[in-house]
Amino acid sequence: MREKMKLSLVVFLLVLTCGCNAQDPMTAIANSHVEANAPKGELFDKYLERDLTAYFCKGQSDCRVEYDYLRQGATQSGVSYPKYYLWAKCFTKEQLKTEGAVRVAAVDQQYFDVMNFLSAKQIVTSPDEVGHTFPAALVDKILEKAKH
């Protein structure tokens, strides 16, 4: 009987101490999807710039893209590709051609798929569209950027 109590106490203490460091299984799954799909290190920005330039410039010379994050890090839902939310500006011959909110997905550490783009002009004329396309937590920030 005494051995059983000692064993129970050891198991209890082990569970108690290990439980403090346990990771939520859903967080672990989400992190694994980000790890499997987001390019590593310097390739991240290199691929993101490449793919945004391809989307906005479509082969035009004298065209470049700048971007800022609307939210730092990836947003992961279920088993989908991790999403990143950006404010992008496209310049042609150093003139601002368009700017707006962009949602991209990181795919297989090889490229970013531009899933949605709402120009600042679209955002100002149809502000309700922002909430249908982007997370609620980003709507005010996007509306503010579009009005500047």
C-alpha positions in Angstrom: 0.0 0.0 0.0 2.8 2.4 0.9 4.6 1.7 -2.4 1.4 2.5 -4.3 1.1 5.8 -2.5 4.7 6.7 -3.3 4.2 5.8 -6.9 1.0 7.9 -7.1 2.9 10.8 -5.5 5.7 10.5 -8.0 3.3 10.3 -10.9 1.3 13.3 -9.6 4.5 15.4 -9.2 5.7 14.4 -12.7 2.4 15.3 -14.3 2.3 18.6 -12.4 5.8 19.7 -13.4 5.6 18.4 -17.0 2.1 20.0 -17.4 3.6 23.5 -16.8 5.7 23.1 -19.9 3.2 21.3 -22.1 2.2 23.1 -25.3 -1.3 23.3 -26.5 -1.7 20.7 -29.2 -3.5 23.2 -31.5 -0.6 25.7 -31.2 1.9 23.0 -32.0 -0.1 22.0 -35.1 -0.3 25.7 -36.2 3.4 26.2 -35.6 4.2 23.1 -37.7 2.2 24.5 -40.6 4.1 27.9 -40.4 7.4 26.0 -40.2 6.6 23.8 -43.2 5.5 26.7 -45.4 7.2 30.0 -44.5 10.6 30.5 -46.2 13.5 30.5 -43.8 15.7 33.4 -42.9 16.7 35.8 -45.6 14.7 33.9 -48.2 11.5 35.1 -46.5 11.9 38.7 -47.5 13.5 37.8 -50.8 10.6 35.6 -51.9 8.0 38.0 -50.5 9.5 40.9 -52.5 9.8 38.7 -55.6 6.2 37.6 -55.5 4.7 41.0 -54.7 6.7 42.5 -57.5 5.5 39.8 -59.9 1.9 40.5 -58.8 1.9 44.3 -59.0 4.5 45.0 -61.7 3.6 42.1 -64.1 7.0 42.4 -65.9 7.2 46.1 -66.2 10.6 47.7 -65.9 11.1 50.6 -63.5 8.6 49.1 -61.1 9.2 48.3 -57.5 7.1 47.3 -54.4 7.5 48.4 -50.8 5.5 46.8 -48.0 4.9 47.0 -44.2 3.3 44.4 -42.0 -0.2 45.1 -40.8 0.3 42.3 -38.3 3.6 40.8 -37.3 4.0 37.1 -37.9 1.8 34.5 -39.5 -1.9 34.0 -38.9 -2.7 30.3 -39.0 -6.1 28.8 -39.2 -6.5 25.0 -39.2 -4.5 23.2 -41.8 -4.5 26.1 -44.4 -1.3 27.9 -45.5 -0.1 30.6 -43.1 -1.3 34.0 -44.0 0.5 37.4 -43.7 -1.2 40.8 -43.9 0.6 43.7 -45.5 0.2 47.2 -46.7 1.9 47.4 -50.1 2.9 50.3 -52.3 3.7 49.9 -56.0 5.9 52.5 -57.7 6.4 52.9 -61.4 9.2 55.2 -62.4 9.3 56.4 -58.8 5.6 57.4 -59.0 3.1 55.8 -56.6 1.0 53.6 -58.9 -1.2 51.9 -56.3 -1.2 51.0 -52.6 -3.4 48.9 -50.4 -4.0 46.0 -48.1 -2.7 42.6 -49.2 -3.2 39.1 -47.9 -0.6 36.5 -48.9 -0.1 32.8 -48.1 3.3 31.2 -47.7 3.4 28.0 -49.7 5.9 25.1 -49.3 8.8 27.5 -48.5 8.9 28.3 -52.2 6.6 31.3 -52.8 3.9 33.6 -51.6 0.5 33.5 -53.2 -1.3 36.9 -53.3 -4.8 35.9 -52.2 -6.4 39.3 -51.8 -5.6 42.9 -52.6 -7.8 45.9 -51.9 -6.5 49.2 -53.1 -6.7 52.3 -50.9 -9.2 53.7 -53.4 -11.4 50.6 -53.1 -11.1 50.7 -49.3 -12.2 54.3 -49.2 -15.2 53.8 -51.6 -16.3 50.4 -50.1 -15.1 50.3 -46.5 -17.4 47.3 -45.7 -15.4 45.2 -48.1 -12.4 45.3 -45.7 -14.2 43.4 -43.0 -15.2 40.7 -45.5 -11.6 40.2 -46.6 -9.4 40.9 -43.7 -9.5 40.0 -40.0 -11.6 42.2 -37.8 -8.6 43.2 -35.7 -7.0 44.8 -38.7 -10.0 46.7 -40.2 -9.4 50.0 -38.3 -5.7 50.0 -39.2 -6.5 49.3 -42.8 -9.2 52.0 -43.0 -6.8 54.5 -41.4 -4.0 53.8 -43.8 -6.3 54.1 -46.8 -7.5 57.6 -45.8 -4.0 59.1 -45.4 
